[in-house]
Amino acid sequence: MHTPPLGRRALAKGALWTAPMVLLSVAAPAIAASAMPATMLWTDFPRGSGNRIATTASQTVGGAKITTSLTRSGLAHVGSNWTPTADGRLEMSSNRLTLGDSAQTVALSFSKPVTDVSLTIQDLDRDRDRGLLDPRDFQDEIYIPPGAVMFSQHAPGSKVVGRGTPGDPFRAADTVFGDLSGPDYAVTLTWKGPVSAIAVAYRQGVQAKLTTTPTVWFSPVSFIPPAGS
């Protein structure tokens, strides 16, 4: 899913769309009707060089201080990576030839335990395998890194497979070929909580060409603030 200069993909990324609605998990107790969700926008984190969020940055939402951190190899794509979009999402790019140096982890920690943390990772797609002499351009993979809290619910788009683990990450189905977007190529993750920290990792599942810029987008994050906030 490399990003072309302008056109269908560039226009599509400028608008939010409805995430998949079917949640796959065991039902959890309902949140009290009085609990009001809060939304964390990636645009509200302080930014530095290249309009990118710093590798560690904080903001306060719903009475909870939220600190984000990015862990990545020095060889991972930098460019416009870790850049907020006008509608509050986060752009995550990966552009490497080898698998081992493509992984990046987005972590959020909350100063107070929160519940019903939810975000959507958009634009999970893959390219056709053309053989050894012409490697595949990209295969986006999303998973929960070892040691991080596992989500309690997930809602995959119709073209997304996997369980969200390092060994079986969320990715586009084998029948998907091309730079595609929309709810069919997204997955929504929810942590019922209470949780104090979450983390999500993004990597390439193939030896991506250096001439491409595989990209996914993290939606704004919603959650229920702690009582009394």
C-alpha positions in Angstrom: 0.0 0.0 0.0 2.4 2.6 -1.1 1.1 6.2 -1.4 0.8 7.7 -4.8 1.1 11.5 -5.3 -2.6 12.3 -5.7 -5.7 10.5 -6.9 -8.0 7.9 -5.6 -5.9 6.9 -2.6 -4.9 10.4 -1.7 -8.5 11.5 -1.8 -9.8 8.5 0.1 -7.4 9.0 2.9 -8.8 12.5 3.6 -12.1 11.2 4.8 -13.2 9.0 7.7 -15.4 6.1 7.1 -17.5 3.8 9.2 -15.5 0.9 10.8 -16.8 -2.7 10.7 -19.5 -3.2 13.2 -19.4 -7.0 14.0 -17.2 -7.6 17.1 -15.7 -11.1 17.6 -15.3 -11.8 21.3 -17.1 -12.9 24.4 -19.6 -10.3 25.6 -18.5 -8.1 28.4 -20.6 -6.2 31.0 -22.2 -3.1 29.7 -20.8 0.3 30.6 -23.0 2.5 32.7 -25.2 4.8 30.6 -23.7 7.8 32.3 -20.2 7.0 31.1 -19.2 9.4 28.3 -16.5 8.3 25.8 -13.5 10.6 25.1 -11.6 10.7 21.9 -7.8 11.2 21.5 -6.7 12.8 18.3 -3.2 12.1 17.1 -3.1 15.7 15.9 -3.2 16.9 19.5 0.3 15.5 20.4 3.2 17.9 20.2 5.1 17.7 16.9 8.7 18.5 15.9 10.8 18.1 12.8 8.9 17.3 9.6 5.5 17.7 11.4 6.1 14.3 13.0 5.0 13.4 16.6 8.1 13.0 18.8 9.1 9.5 19.7 7.6 10.2 23.1 4.8 12.8 23.5 1.9 13.5 25.9 -1.6 15.1 25.9 -4.5 15.1 28.4 -7.9 13.8 27.4 -10.9 13.1 29.6 -8.9 13.8 32.7 -6.2 11.2 31.8 -2.7 12.0 30.7 -1.9 9.9 27.6 1.7 9.3 26.7 2.6 7.8 23.3 5.9 6.3 22.3 7.2 4.9 19.0 9.7 2.1 18.9 11.3 1.3 15.6 14.6 0.3 14.0 16.8 3.1 12.8 16.4 1.5 9.3 12.6 1.8 9.4 11.1 4.3 6.9 11.2 7.9 8.3 9.9 10.2 5.5 6.4 11.3 6.5 6.2 8.5 9.1 4.5 9.1 12.5 2.7 12.1 10.9 -0.9 13.1 12.0 -3.4 13.8 9.3 -5.9 16.7 9.3 -8.7 14.4 10.5 -6.8 13.2 13.6 -5.4 9.9 12.3 -1.7 8.8 12.4 0.2 7.8 9.3 2.5 4.8 9.7 4.9 4.0 6.9 7.3 1.1 6.3 9.8 1.0 3.5 12.5 -1.7 3.9 13.9 -4.6 1.9 14.4 -7.0 4.8 11.8 -8.3 7.3 13.7 -7.9 10.5 14.1 -4.1 10.3 10.5 -3.2 9.3 8.7 -3.6 12.7 7.4 -0.5 14.5 5.4 -0.3 17.7 2.9 2.4 18.7 2.3 2.4 22.5 -0.1 4.4 24.6 -0.1 4.7 28.3 -2.8 6.3 30.5 -2.1 8.0 33.8 -5.3 6.4 35.1 -6.9 3.1 34.1 -9.5 3.5 31.4 -12.0 1.2 29.7 -13.4 0.5 26.2 -10.2 1.7 24.4 -10.9 1.4 20.7 -9.0 2.2 17.5 -9.1 1.1 13.9 -6.1 0.3 11.7 -6.9 1.2 8.1 -5.6 0.2 4.7 -4.3 -3.3 5.3 -3.4 -4.6 1.8 -0.8 -6.6 -0.1 0.7 -6.9 -3.5 0.9 -9.8 -5.9 3.8 -12.2 -5.6 5.6 -11.9 -9.0 8.6 -14.2 -8.2 12.2 -13.8 -7.0 13.3 -11.4 -9.7 10.4 -9.0 -9.1 9.5 -9.1 -5.4 6.2 -8.1 -3.9 5.9 -4.4 -3.1 4.2 -4.8 0.3 2.2 -6.9 2.7 1.0 -4.9 5.7 0.8 -6.8 9.0 -0.7 -5.7 12.4 -0.3 -7.5 15.7 0.0 -7.1 19.4 3.7 -7.3 20.4 4.9 -9.7 23.1 4.2 -8.4 26.6 1.5 -6.0 25.6 -2.2 -6.4 26.7 -4.2 -8.4 24.2 -7.4 -6.8 22.8 -10.7 -8.2 24.1 -12.6 -7.6 20.9 -11.8 -7.2 17.2 -13.8 -6.4 14.1 -12.0 -7.3 10.9 -13.0 -6.1 7.5 -14.2 -8.7 5.0 -10.8 -8.8 3.3 -8.7 -9.1 6.6 -7.5 -12.4 8.0 -5.5 -13.3 11.1 -5.7 -13.2 14.9 -3.5 -10.3 15.6 -0.6 -12.2 17.1 3.0 -12.1 16.0 2.7 -15.5 14.5 -0.7 -14.9 12.9 -1.0 -11.1 12.3 -3.9 -9.3 10.8 -3.3 -8.9 7.0 -5.1 -8.8 3.7 -6.4 -12.2 2.5 -4.4 -14.0 -0.1 -6.9 -13.0 -2.8 -6.1 -9.3 -2.3 -3.7 -7.7 -4.7 -3.1 -4.0 -4.9 -3.2 -0.6 -3.1 -6.7 -0.7 -1.6 -8.6 1.2 1.1 -12.0 1.2 2.9 -13.6 -0.7 5.7 -13.0 -4.1 4.0 -9.3 -3.6 4.5 -9.4 -2.4 8.2 -9.5 -3.9 11.6 -11.0 -2.3 14.8 -9.5 -3.4 18.1 -11.1 -2.8 21.5 -9.7 -3.3 25.0 -12.6 -3.5 27.4 -10.2 -2.9 30.3 -9.6 -1.4 32.7 -6.2 -0.9 31.1 -3.3 1.5 31.8 -1.4 0.8 28.5 -1.8 -0.7 25.1 0.6 -1.3 22.2 0.1 -2.2 18.5 2.9 -3.2 16.1 3.1 -2.8 12.3 5.5 -4.6 10.0 6.0 -5.8 6.5 5.4 -9.5 5.8 7.5 -9.6 2.7 10.7 -8.0 1.4 9.1 -4.8 0.4 10.7 -2.8 -2.4 12.6 0.3 -1.4 10.8 2.2 -4.2 7.5 1.8 -2.5 6.1 3.3 0.7 3.7 0.8 2.4 1.4 2.8 4.7 -1.4 2.2 7.2 -3.4 4.7 9.2 -4.3 4.5 12.9 -7.7 6.1 13.7 -8.3 8.5 16.6 -8.6 6.5 19.8 -11.8 6.4 21.9 -12.1 5.4 25.5 -14.2 5.7 28.7 -12.3 8.0 31.2 -12.0 6.9 34.8 -14.9 7.8 37.1 -14.8 11.3 38.5 -12.5 12.6 35.7 
